[in-house]
């Protein structure tokens, strides 16, 4: 249970750091790229064993963590695009409701069984996510942008499925889970470098000054340390077998949504509508049902 609590705590901490980016004018995309090299180096620093390049590239999981790293930063970029072009609530709902994908994967491919109460908890969890992130602000949305939340939904679900499947079938020790995380983050950093280059040289949405601004670098380093442990503790939580993975991912997502909304209200004075409060309460009830 300790690893689950740590995973939830660090995930919420990540959101608070991202929220602080707005306050201090940190460019989220640039900081995110630095965050991945920071996360990779943090993993190397805390690694108990040495790093063998030959062992890494001969492992079964290397060709999983490479595309996963690309998926990490791509989905974050799509979440940002969805938030900017449609709404933050749409991005959040698409991201969090993707939890149905790892749940279905666990039930179908890992032969995990769910009781009626757990199924009820998962269904109510989806409602809780929607209510917790609901915004009454209406915006006219270009129908051509519908692909953005769809890609966020599918991509976020694929990330959870990949982590779950890798832990179940390919990762055999805590050192391997650490190496898997390190390689995933370093891949995300490399892909992020290409994205920054495109935004500077082609799209012209960033400048060289933005890329090397000290506050963006520091922001990325601060974000990267807990980001590494957020993935590391997910692996530890899966290994602990306190919950089946079909239960674990909804519990993590729900706790993240509920705590983030609550802290946003307390720390950042964000307004919560009656529907948002109802969603937080329903999230707590859903967690209890899933955990039974």
Secondary structure, 3 states (H helix, E strand, C coil): CHHHHHHHHHHHHHHHHHHHHHHHCCCHHHHHHHHHHHHHHHHHHCCCCCCCHHHHHCCCCHHHHHHHHHHHHHHHHHHHHHHHHCCHHHHHHHHHCCHHHHHHHHHHHCCCCCCHHHHHHHHHHHHHHHHHCCCCCCCCCCHHHHHHHHHHHHHHHHHHHHHHHHHHHCCCCHHHHHHHHHHHHHHHHHHHHHHHHHHHHCCCCCCHHHHCCHHHHHHHHHHHHHHHHHHHHHHHHHHHCCCCHHHHHHHHHHHHHHHHHHHHHHCCCCCCCHHHHHHHHHHHHHHHHHHC
